[in-house]
Amino acid sequence: MQFRNILFALVPALAIGCIGGNASAQSQECDPQVFESKFQELGGTLVDVRTPDEWRSGIIPGARLIEHGSKDFATKLAELDKDAPVFVYCAAGGRSYRTAKYLTGQGFTQVYDLVGGIEAWKESGRSVVDPGKASKE
């Protein structure tokens, strides 16, 4: 009888524990204003997932290049701190969206995706800089 009471108490607790886990971590899609303010507030790593040719056309200040689809793409992302904020952008939003989903699937807990990519960033009046002022990896 006592075992049954314990069992009835444990089952809901276990179910709630499973639901409340990190398995539901999601990336946060941000417009340029939110993306910039979150990066200024939280710090972290700013990742440009465009190609090297796109990279040379100008970057968001502080970005590092980790080219989407490159042979060392997953390895470079795995080197990032899973518990620190990671901000991701590309040209128009597609590659950064896929990268953000990949990162959350790998256990990253604070992922921010720039909706519309660097094009939306520039259209909002924000500046880009010469890539010589950031790190290329």
C-alpha positions in Angstrom: 0.0 0.0 0.0 2.7 2.4 1.0 4.7 1.5 -2.2 1.6 2.4 -4.3 1.3 5.8 -2.6 5.0 6.5 -3.3 4.5 5.5 -6.9 1.5 7.8 -7.4 3.6 10.7 -6.0 6.6 10.0 -8.2 5.0 9.5 -11.6 3.7 13.1 -11.8 7.0 14.5 -10.5 8.9 12.6 -13.1 6.6 13.7 -15.9 7.0 17.3 -14.9 10.7 17.0 -14.7 10.8 15.6 -18.3 8.7 18.4 -19.6 10.7 21.1 -17.9 14.1 20.0 -19.2 16.3 21.8 -21.6 15.1 19.7 -24.5 12.8 22.5 -25.4 15.5 25.1 -25.8 14.8 27.3 -28.8 16.6 30.0 -30.6 15.3 33.5 -30.4 14.5 35.2 -33.7 15.3 39.0 -33.5 14.9 42.0 -35.7 18.0 44.2 -36.0 17.1 46.5 -33.1 16.5 43.6 -30.7 19.6 41.7 -32.0 21.8 44.7 -31.4 20.5 45.5 -28.0 20.7 41.9 -26.8 24.3 41.6 -28.0 25.2 44.8 -26.3 23.4 43.7 -23.1 24.6 40.1 -23.0 27.9 40.0 -24.9 28.8 36.6 -26.2 29.9 35.4 -29.7 28.7 37.0 -32.9 28.9 34.5 -35.8 28.7 35.4 -39.5 27.8 32.2 -41.4 28.2 33.7 -44.9 30.8 32.8 -47.5 34.3 34.4 -47.4 33.3 36.4 -50.5 30.2 37.7 -48.7 32.3 38.3 -45.6 34.6 40.6 -47.6 31.7 42.9 -48.5 31.3 44.0 -44.9 30.4 42.6 -41.5 28.6 43.5 -38.3 31.3 44.8 -35.9 32.7 42.1 -33.7 31.7 39.2 -35.9 33.7 36.1 -36.6 33.3 34.0 -39.7 32.2 30.4 -39.5 31.0 29.6 -43.0 27.8 27.6 -43.2 28.4 24.4 -45.0 32.1 24.4 -44.8 33.9 21.2 -43.9 34.8 22.4 -40.4 31.5 24.1 -39.7 30.3 21.8 -37.0 33.8 21.6 -35.4 34.1 25.4 -35.2 30.6 25.7 -33.7 31.4 23.0 -31.2 34.3 25.1 -29.9 31.8 27.8 -28.7 30.6 27.9 -25.1 27.1 26.2 -25.0 26.1 28.3 -22.0 27.1 31.7 -23.4 25.0 33.8 -25.8 25.6 33.1 -29.5 24.4 35.6 -32.1 24.1 34.3 -35.7 23.5 36.1 -39.0 23.9 35.5 -42.7 22.9 37.5 -45.8 19.1 37.2 -45.7 18.3 34.9 -42.8 18.1 31.4 -44.2 21.5 30.0 -43.3 21.4 31.7 -39.9 18.0 30.2 -39.1 19.3 26.7 -39.9 22.4 27.3 -37.9 20.4 28.6 -34.9 18.3 25.5 -35.0 21.4 23.3 -35.2 23.0 25.0 -32.2 19.9 24.6 -30.0 19.8 20.9 -31.1 23.4 20.6 -29.9 22.5 22.0 -26.5 23.3 25.7 -26.8 21.0 27.5 -24.4 21.1 31.2 -25.6 21.0 31.5 -29.4 19.8 34.6 -31.2 19.1 34.7 -35.0 19.0 37.9 -37.0 15.9 37.7 -39.1 16.5 39.1 -42.5 20.3 38.8 -42.1 22.8 41.5 -42.7 20.5 43.0 -45.4 17.9 43.8 -42.8 20.7 45.1 -40.6 21.8 47.6 -43.3 18.3 48.5 -44.2 17.6 49.5 -40.6 20.5 52.0 -40.9 23.0 50.0 -38.9 26.6 50.0 -40.1 28.9 47.3 -41.3 32.7 47.4 -41.1 35.6 46.1 -43.1 36.2 42.5 -42.1 39.8 43.3 -41.2 38.4 44.5 -37.9 37.1 41.1 -36.9 38.4 37.6 -36.5 38.1 35.2 -39.4 38.1 31.5 -38.5 
